């Protein structure tokens, strides 16, 4: 037996959604699942925002999507960074405690001539103030 959602709560949920909350955030605010919120909106024929597809690159048959931190990472299978895969394809395995650096600072420019190998300590010393894939400073805000 299903219970019919009340209109008042659905309107309150939709008001949050219109303020920019995600379906998941709205659901958490009301103690229900994302799917429950979606179904409520769908039943009342409320308009939902469209999802902008993330930019991606296909390399050697794998899909790499640009993450919020600016780096391309594999979206299926092993979650590896594209710049590291390209480096390894040209130069062999990256030694433990080493990073790959983008010379021009553009995390989307994964041409082999734009990549260079640094020990983690040297990479942090030289470029740590700019942030990398592991730091908050490297994430887009």
N, C-alpha and C positions, 0 to 999 in steps of 0.2 A: 504494500500500500504506500503510495507516495503522498507527500504533503505539498500543497500548493504554496509557493512562496508569497509572502504578503507584498503588496504594491509599495507600501511606505518604505520598507527596508530596501527593496530594489531601487527605489528612487534615491535613497541615501547612498547606496553603493555606487550608483551611476554618477552621482554628484562628485564623489571622490575620484572616480575614474576620469571624469571630465577635467578635474584639477591636475591630472597627469599621473595619478597612481596607476600602477600596473594591475592586471587582473589578480595576480598573486598577492600584491600588497592589499588590494581591496578585500580579498578573501581572508587574509590574516586579520585585518581590522574587524571582521565580523565573525571570525571563528569558523569559516567554511573554506572549502577547497577552491582553487582557481577555476576548476571545471564547473563547480556549482555557480560561481559568479557568471561565467561564460554562458551557461545554460539559461540563467535568469534573464540576462541581457538578450539572448537569442529569442527566447519566448516572447519577450515584449517588443521584439524587432528594434532594439536600440542599436544605434550605429557604433561600430567599433573602429578604433584607429587601425590604419594599415601598418603592417610591419615592413620597415625598410630592410631589404636584404643586405647583409654585410658583404663588403667586397671580398672576392676570393680569387685565387690563382690555382690552376691545375698544373702540377709538376710531377712528371713521371707517373701519371695516372692517379695521383692522390690530390684531394682537394685541401687547400690551405686557405683558411679564412683569417682576415685581419681582425685581431683582437683589440680590445680597448687600450691595451698598452702599446699599440702600434705595430707589433710584430705579427707576421703571418705564422699560423700554427696549423698543423694537420687536424682536420675536424673529424676524421674517422680513423679507427685503428690506433696506432701509437701516437700520442699527442706530442709530436716533435716540432721544433721550430724550423721553418724553411731555410733560414740562413745557415743553420747548423748542418742541415741535410746537404745543401749545396756545397758547403765547405768540405764535408766528408767525401762527397762524390769526386771532388777534384784533388783533395790532399790526403785522404785517408782519415782514420778515426781521430777524433779530437781527444787529446790526452786528458786524464782526470785533472781537475782544478784548473782548467783553461776555458776561456771565453772566446767567442767570435765577436769582433767589433765591426760596426759599419763605419768606414772611414769618413764618409760625408755626413754622418749623423742621421741619414734618412733610413729608417727601419724597413721601409718598403723597397729600397734599392738593394736587391740581393744578388747583383752581378758579382761574379767571383773577384773581379778586380777592385771591388768596393769592400771586400771582407778581409780582415786580418786577425791573426791569432795572438792572444795575450794570455799570460797567466792571470788567474782571477785577481790576485793581489795587485799586479801591475795595472790591469784593466780598471780596478776600483780606484787605484791611486790617480790614474790619469783622467778617467772619465766618470768617476762615481758621483760627482756633483750634478751630472746631467741625468742620471738614472739609467737603469737597464731593464731587461724583461722581468727581473725579480724585485724591483723596488717600486714603491709608490710614486716616486718622483718621475719614473719612466712612463707612468700611466697617463692617458689623456683624461682631462677633467672636463 
